[in-house]
Amino acid sequence: MIHRMDTTDWPAGTTLALEPDPAPAFRAELARHIHAFHSRTVPYEAQRFGLALRNGEGRLLAGMTGLTSWGWLFVEAVWVDDVQRGRGTGRRLMEAAETYARTQGCHSAWLDTFQAEGFYRALGYERFGVLDDYPAGQTRAFLRKRLG
């Protein structure tokens, strides 16, 4: 459901719409405009990738998605099945992501987490920022690591 918003203070003939669940096409259009703006001063270079660990039947046991951009690896999402936890699966998954990022010219990595800070710190990540109460009662930590 799209909600039309008051545009009294905006140029005549314009509309402002609030979309609670914006369509992928809108998000892609917005990203194209942002990347075009940035490319005027810093060319946009980004490559998404994913790693998937599956069992013999094809069931996902662990996975991660990331983005390499401007010499940095952004760790977007990491998940390890409960059965695989405590076996070094997450550590090896992160090592594979960092190795791939190095082949793409990345010198550092960063991520944010509110449940697994200890895991990432054990892998050599250090905190550089924090948001309290995001989500409520939790602390979201921003971590980074040199990949040298």
GUBA-415802 format. One record per atom (N, C-alpha, C): residue number from 1; x, y, z. Coordinates in steps of 0.1 Angstrom, whole numbers, always signed. Atoms other than C-alpha are relative to their C-alpha. Example, Ala and Ser with C-alpha at 12.3 -4.5 7.8 and 13.67 -1.06 7.14 Angstrom:
# GUBA-415802
{site 1,{+9,-12,+0}}
{site 1,{+123,-45,+78}}
{site 1,{+9,+12,+0}}
{site 2,{-9,-11,+0}}
{site 2,{+137,-11,+71}}
{site 2,{-8,+11,+8}}
This chain:
# GUBA-415802
{site 1,{+8,-12,+0}}
{site 1,{+0,+0,+0}}
{site 1,{+9,+12,+0}}
{site 2,{-7,-13,+2}}
{site 2,{+14,+34,-11}}
{site 2,{-7,+11,+7}}
{site 3,{+6,-11,-7}}
{site 3,{+8,+63,+12}}
{site 3,{+4,+13,-6}}
{site 4,{-4,-14,+6}}
{site 4,{+7,+98,-5}}
{site 4,{+2,+9,+12}}
{site 5,{-4,-9,-11}}
{site 5,{+23,+124,+17}}
{site 5,{-2,+14,-4}}
{site 6,{+2,-14,+2}}
{site 6,{+18,+161,+20}}
{site 6,{+12,+6,-7}}
{site 7,{-11,-6,+7}}
{site 7,{+39,+180,-6}}
{site 7,{-2,+15,-1}}
{site 8,{+3,-15,+0}}
{site 8,{+28,+216,+2}}
{site 8,{+13,+8,-2}}
{site 9,{-13,-7,+0}}
{site 9,{+64,+227,+7}}
{site 9,{+9,-4,-12}}
{site 10,{-9,+5,+11}}
{site 10,{+77,+209,-25}}
{site 10,{-5,+7,-13}}
{site 11,{+4,-6,+13}}
{site 11,{+76,+221,-61}}
{site 11,{-13,-4,-5}}
{site 12,{+14,+4,+5}}
{site 12,{+42,+222,-77}}
{site 12,{+1,-12,-10}}
{site 13,{+1,+12,+9}}
{site 13,{+32,+190,-95}}
{site 13,{+8,-12,+5}}
{site 14,{-8,+11,-5}}
{site 14,{+55,+168,-74}}
{site 14,{-9,-9,+10}}
{site 15,{+7,+9,-10}}
{site 15,{+43,+138,-53}}
{site 15,{+11,-7,+8}}
{site 16,{-9,+7,-9}}
{site 16,{+59,+121,-23}}
{site 16,{-8,-12,+5}}
{site 17,{+7,+12,-3}}
{site 17,{+49,+85,-17}}
{site 17,{+9,-8,+10}}
{site 18,{-6,+9,-9}}
{site 18,{+58,+63,+13}}
{site 18,{-4,-14,-4}}
{site 19,{+2,+14,+3}}
{site 19,{+62,+27,+3}}
{site 19,{+6,-9,+11}}
{site 20,{-5,+8,-11}}
{site 20,{+64,+4,+33}}
{site 20,{+9,-12,-4}}
{site 21,{-9,+10,+5}}
{site 21,{+80,-24,+12}}
{site 21,{+3,+3,-14}}
{site 22,{-3,-4,+14}}
{site 22,{+97,-8,-18}}
{site 22,{+3,-11,-9}}
{site 23,{-2,+10,+11}}
{site 23,{+98,-28,-50}}
{site 23,{+15,-1,-3}}
{site 24,{-14,+1,+4}}
{site 24,{+132,-42,-61}}
{site 24,{+4,+10,-11}}
{site 25,{-3,-9,+11}}
{site 25,{+129,-21,-92}}
{site 25,{+3,+15,+5}}
{site 26,{-3,-13,-5}}
{site 26,{+127,+11,-72}}
{site 26,{+13,+1,+7}}
{site 27,{-13,+1,-7}}
{site 27,{+157,+1,-50}}
{site 27,{+11,+0,-10}}
{site 28,{-10,+1,+11}}
{site 28,{+177,-7,-82}}
{site 28,{+1,+14,-6}}
{site 29,{+0,-13,+6}}
{site 29,{+167,+27,-97}}
{site 29,{+7,+10,+9}}
{site 30,{-6,-8,-9}}
{site 30,{+177,+45,-66}}
{site 30,{+15,-2,+1}}
{site 31,{-15,+3,-1}}
{site 31,{+211,+27,-64}}
{site 31,{+7,+5,-13}}
{site 32,{-6,-5,+13}}
{site 32,{+218,+36,-101}}
{site 32,{+3,+15,+1}}
{site 33,{-2,-15,-1}}
{site 33,{+213,+73,-93}}
{site 33,{+11,+3,+10}}
{site 34,{-11,-2,-10}}
{site 34,{+235,+71,-62}}
{site 34,{+14,-4,-5}}
{site 35,{-13,+4,+6}}
{site 35,{+263,+52,-80}}
{site 35,{+4,+10,-11}}
{site 36,{-3,-10,+10}}
{site 36,{+261,+77,-109}}
{site 36,{+5,+13,+7}}
{site 37,{-5,-12,-7}}
{site 37,{+265,+106,-84}}
{site 37,{+14,-2,+5}}
{site 38,{-13,+3,-5}}
{site 38,{+294,+89,-67}}
{site 38,{+11,-1,-11}}
{site 39,{-10,+2,+11}}
{site 39,{+311,+81,-100}}
{site 39,{+6,+13,-5}}
{site 40,{-5,-13,+5}}
{site 40,{+316,+118,-107}}
{site 40,{+13,+2,+7}}
{site 41,{-13,-3,-8}}
{site 41,{+344,+118,-80}}
{site 41,{+7,-13,+3}}
{site 42,{-7,+13,-3}}
{site 42,{+351,+81,-71}}
{site 42,{-8,-11,-7}}
{site 43,{+7,+11,+8}}
{site 43,{+343,+54,-96}}
{site 43,{-5,-11,+9}}
{site 44,{+6,+11,-8}}
{site 44,{+319,+28,-81}}
{site 44,{+5,-13,-5}}
{site 45,{-5,+14,+3}}
{site 45,{+335,-6,-80}}
{site 45,{-5,-9,+11}}
{site 46,{+5,+9,-10}}
{site 46,{+316,-33,-62}}
{site 46,{-4,-13,-6}}
{site 47,{+3,+13,+5}}
{site 47,{+312,-70,-66}}
{site 47,{-6,-8,+12}}
{site 48,{+6,+9,-10}}
{site 48,{+288,-92,-46}}
{site 48,{+5,-14,-2}}
{site 49,{-3,+14,+1}}
{site 49,{+296,-127,-38}}
{site 49,{-6,-8,+12}}
{site 50,{+6,+8,-11}}
{site 50,{+284,-156,-17}}
{site 50,{+8,-13,+1}}
{site 51,{-6,+13,-2}}
{site 51,{+298,-188,-2}}
{site 51,{-11,-8,+7}}
{site 52,{+10,+9,-5}}
{site 52,{+276,-218,+5}}
{site 52,{+6,-13,+3}}
{site 53,{-4,+14,-4}}
{site 53,{+285,-250,+24}}
{site 53,{-13,-8,+0}}
{site 54,{+12,+8,+1}}
{site 54,{+260,-277,+15}}
{site 54,{+4,-15,+3}}
{site 55,{-3,+15,-2}}
{site 55,{+257,-314,+25}}
{site 55,{-3,-7,-13}}
{site 56,{+1,+8,+12}}
{site 56,{+254,-342,+0}}
{site 56,{-14,+1,-6}}
{site 57,{+14,-2,+5}}
{site 57,{+216,-336,-3}}
{site 57,{-3,+14,-5}}
{site 58,{+2,-13,+5}}
{site 58,{+221,-300,-11}}
{site 58,{-5,+10,+11}}
{site 59,{+5,-9,-11}}
{site 59,{+209,-286,+23}}
{site 59,{+11,+9,+4}}
{site 60,{-10,-10,-4}}
{site 60,{+226,-254,+33}}
{site 60,{+4,-2,+15}}
{site 61,{-6,+2,-13}}
{site 61,{+249,-259,+63}}
{site 61,{+6,+13,+6}}
{site 62,{-6,-13,-4}}
{site 62,{+266,-225,+64}}
{site 62,{+1,+8,-13}}
{site 63,{-1,-9,+12}}
{site 63,{+268,-195,+41}}
{site 63,{+3,+14,+5}}
{site 64,{-2,-14,-2}}
{site 64,{+278,-159,+38}}
{site 64,{-1,+7,-13}}
{site 65,{+0,-9,+11}}
{site 65,{+273,-130,+15}}
{site 65,{+9,+12,+3}}
{site 66,{-9,-11,-2}}
{site 66,{+297,-102,+10}}
{site 66,{+0,+9,-12}}
{site 67,{-1,-10,+11}}
{site 67,{+306,-72,-11}}
{site 67,{+14,+5,+1}}
{site 68,{-13,-6,+0}}
{site 68,{+340,-61,-22}}
{site 68,{-1,+13,-8}}
{site 69,{+1,-13,+6}}
{site 69,{+343,-24,-29}}
{site 69,{+11,+9,+5}}
{site 70,{-10,-10,-3}}
{site 70,{+370,+2,-29}}
{site 70,{+11,-5,+10}}
{site 71,{-11,+6,-8}}
{site 71,{+396,-22,-14}}
{site 71,{-5,-6,+13}}
{site 72,{+5,+6,-12}}
{site 72,{+373,-34,+14}}
{site 72,{-10,-11,-3}}
{site 73,{+10,+10,-1}}
{site 73,{+353,-65,+21}}
{site 73,{-10,+4,+10}}
{site 74,{+11,-1,-9}}
{site 74,{+319,-59,+36}}
{site 74,{-6,-13,+2}}
{site 75,{+7,+13,-3}}
{site 75,{+306,-90,+54}}
{site 75,{-14,+3,+3}}
{site 76,{+14,-3,-1}}
{site 76,{+269,-87,+48}}
{site 76,{-8,-9,+9}}
{site 77,{+7,+10,-8}}
{site 77,{+256,-119,+63}}
{site 77,{+8,-13,+2}}
{site 78,{-7,+13,-3}}
{site 78,{+270,-150,+79}}
{site 78,{-10,-9,+8}}
{site 79,{+8,+9,-8}}
{site 79,{+250,-180,+91}}
{site 79,{+6,-14,+0}}
{site 80,{-5,+13,-2}}
{site 80,{+260,-214,+104}}
{site 80,{-11,-8,+7}}
{site 81,{+10,+9,-6}}
{site 81,{+236,-243,+111}}
{site 81,{+4,-4,+14}}
{site 82,{-3,+4,-14}}
{site 82,{+233,-252,+148}}
{site 82,{+9,-12,+1}}
{site 83,{-7,+13,-1}}
{site 83,{+247,-287,+141}}
{site 83,{+15,+3,-4}}
{site 84,{-14,-3,+4}}
{site 84,{+279,-271,+125}}
{site 84,{+7,+9,+10}}
{site 85,{-6,-10,-9}}
{site 85,{+285,-246,+153}}
{site 85,{+10,-7,+9}}
{site 86,{-10,+6,-9}}
{site 86,{+316,-252,+175}}
{site 86,{+10,-10,-7}}
{site 87,{-8,+9,+8}}
{site 87,{+333,-272,+147}}
{site 87,{+10,+7,-9}}
{site 88,{-9,-7,+8}}
{site 88,{+353,-244,+131}}
{site 88,{-6,+4,-13}}
{site 89,{+7,-3,+13}}
{site 89,{+328,-240,+102}}
{site 89,{+0,+15,-2}}
{site 90,{+0,-14,+1}}
{site 90,{+323,-203,+108}}
{site 90,{+13,+6,-3}}
{site 91,{-14,-5,+2}}
{site 91,{+360,-196,+111}}
{site 91,{+5,-3,-14}}
{site 92,{-5,+3,+13}}
{site 92,{+368,-215,+79}}
{site 92,{-8,+7,-11}}
{site 93,{+8,-8,+9}}
{site 93,{+339,-197,+61}}
{site 93,{+6,+14,-1}}
{site 94,{-5,-13,+0}}
{site 94,{+353,-164,+71}}
{site 94,{+14,+1,-6}}
{site 95,{-13,+1,+6}}
{site 95,{+388,-174,+61}}
{site 95,{-1,-1,-15}}
{site 96,{+2,+2,+14}}
{site 96,{+375,-184,+27}}
{site 96,{-4,+14,-6}}
{site 97,{+4,-13,+5}}
{site 97,{+358,-150,+23}}
{site 97,{+11,+10,+0}}
{site 98,{-12,-9,-1}}
{site 98,{+389,-131,+34}}
{site 98,{+10,-3,-11}}
{site 99,{-10,+4,+11}}
{site 99,{+411,-151,+10}}
{site 99,{-5,+5,-13}}
{site 100,{+6,-5,+13}}
{site 100,{+387,-143,-19}}
{site 100,{+1,+15,-1}}
{site 101,{-1,-15,+0}}
{site 101,{+386,-106,-9}}
{site 101,{+14,+4,-3}}
{site 102,{-14,-4,+3}}
{site 102,{+424,-105,-10}}
{site 102,{+3,-1,-15}}
{site 103,{-3,+2,+14}}
{site 103,{+424,-119,-45}}
{site 103,{-7,+11,-9}}
{site 104,{+7,-11,+7}}
{site 104,{+400,-90,-54}}
{site 104,{+7,+13,+3}}
{site 105,{-7,-12,-3}}
{site 105,{+425,-65,-41}}
{site 105,{-4,+7,+13}}
{site 106,{+5,-6,-13}}
{site 106,{+409,-59,-6}}
{site 106,{+12,+0,+10}}
{site 107,{-10,-1,-11}}
{site 107,{+432,-47,+22}}
{site 107,{-6,-1,+13}}
{site 108,{+7,+0,-13}}
{site 108,{+406,-47,+49}}
{site 108,{-14,-5,-1}}
{site 109,{+14,+5,+0}}
{site 109,{+372,-60,+60}}
{site 109,{-7,+7,+11}}
{site 110,{+8,-6,-11}}
{site 110,{+343,-46,+80}}
{site 110,{-14,-7,+0}}
{site 111,{+14,+6,-1}}
{site 111,{+309,-58,+93}}
{site 111,{-6,+6,+12}}
{site 112,{+7,-4,-12}}
{site 112,{+283,-51,+119}}
{site 112,{-7,-12,+5}}
{site 113,{+6,+12,-6}}
{site 113,{+268,-76,+144}}
{site 113,{-6,+4,+14}}
{site 114,{+5,-2,-14}}
{site 114,{+247,-76,+176}}
{site 114,{+0,-13,+7}}
{site 115,{+1,+13,-7}}
{site 115,{+250,-113,+184}}
{site 115,{+13,-8,+0}}
{site 116,{-12,+8,+1}}
{site 116,{+285,-125,+174}}
{site 116,{+13,+7,+1}}
{site 117,{-12,-8,-1}}
{site 117,{+310,-99,+184}}
{site 117,{+12,-8,+4}}
{site 118,{-10,+8,-5}}
{site 118,{+330,-124,+203}}
{site 118,{+6,-9,-10}}
{site 119,{-5,+8,+11}}
{site 119,{+333,-147,+173}}
{site 119,{+9,+8,-9}}
{site 120,{-8,-8,+9}}
{site 120,{+346,-120,+151}}
{site 120,{+13,+6,+6}}
{site 121,{-12,-5,-7}}
{site 121,{+370,-106,+177}}
{site 121,{+10,-11,+1}}
{site 122,{-9,+12,+0}}
{site 122,{+385,-141,+180}}
{site 122,{+7,-2,-13}}
{site 123,{-5,+1,+13}}
{site 123,{+391,-139,+143}}
{site 123,{+9,+12,-4}}
{site 124,{-9,-12,+2}}
{site 124,{+411,-106,+147}}
{site 124,{-7,+13,-3}}
{site 125,{+8,-13,+3}}
{site 125,{+383,-80,+141}}
{site 125,{+1,+8,+13}}
{site 126,{+0,-10,-11}}
{site 126,{+384,-49,+163}}
{site 126,{-12,+9,-1}}
{site 127,{+11,-9,+0}}
{site 127,{+355,-27,+173}}
{site 127,{+4,+15,-4}}
{site 128,{-2,-14,+3}}
{site 128,{+354,+8,+157}}
{site 128,{-12,+9,+2}}
{site 129,{+12,-7,-2}}
{site 129,{+319,+18,+165}}
{site 129,{-11,-8,+7}}
{site 130,{+11,+7,-6}}
{site 130,{+287,+9,+183}}
{site 130,{-13,+8,+0}}
{site 131,{+14,-6,-1}}
{site 131,{+249,+16,+183}}
{site 131,{-6,-7,+11}}
{site 132,{+7,+6,-11}}
{site 132,{+232,+10,+216}}
{site 132,{-15,-1,-4}}
{site 133,{+15,+3,+2}}
{site 133,{+196,-4,+216}}
{site 133,{-4,-1,-15}}
{site 134,{+3,+4,+14}}
{site 134,{+197,-16,+180}}
{site 134,{+4,-14,-3}}
{site 135,{+14,-3,-4}}
{site 135,{+177,-37,+184}}
{site 135,{+0,+2,+15}}
{site 136,{+2,-3,-14}}
{site 136,{+163,-28,+218}}
{site 136,{+6,-10,+9}}
{site 137,{-7,+9,-10}}
{site 137,{+184,-41,+247}}
{site 137,{+13,-6,-5}}
{site 138,{-12,+6,+6}}
{site 138,{+212,-51,+223}}
{site 138,{+10,+12,-4}}
{site 139,{-10,-9,+5}}
{site 139,{+244,-34,+212}}
{site 139,{+5,-5,-14}}
{site 140,{-5,+3,+13}}
{site 140,{+253,-34,+175}}
{site 140,{+14,+5,-1}}
{site 141,{-14,-4,+1}}
{site 141,{+290,-34,+171}}
{site 141,{+5,+0,-15}}
{site 142,{-6,-1,+13}}
{site 142,{+309,-23,+140}}
{site 142,{+15,-4,+2}}
{site 143,{-13,+5,-1}}
{site 143,{+341,-42,+135}}
{site 143,{+8,+0,-13}}
{site 144,{-9,+0,+12}}
{site 144,{+371,-41,+111}}
{site 144,{+12,-9,+2}}
{site 145,{-12,+8,-1}}
{site 145,{+402,-61,+103}}
{site 145,{+8,+3,-12}}
{site 146,{-10,-1,+12}}
{site 146,{+433,-56,+81}}
{site 146,{+2,-14,-5}}
{site 147,{-1,+13,+7}}
{site 147,{+436,-84,+56}}
{site 147,{+14,-3,-4}}
{site 148,{-14,+1,+5}}
{site 148,{+474,-79,+50}}
{site 148,{+7,-13,+3}}
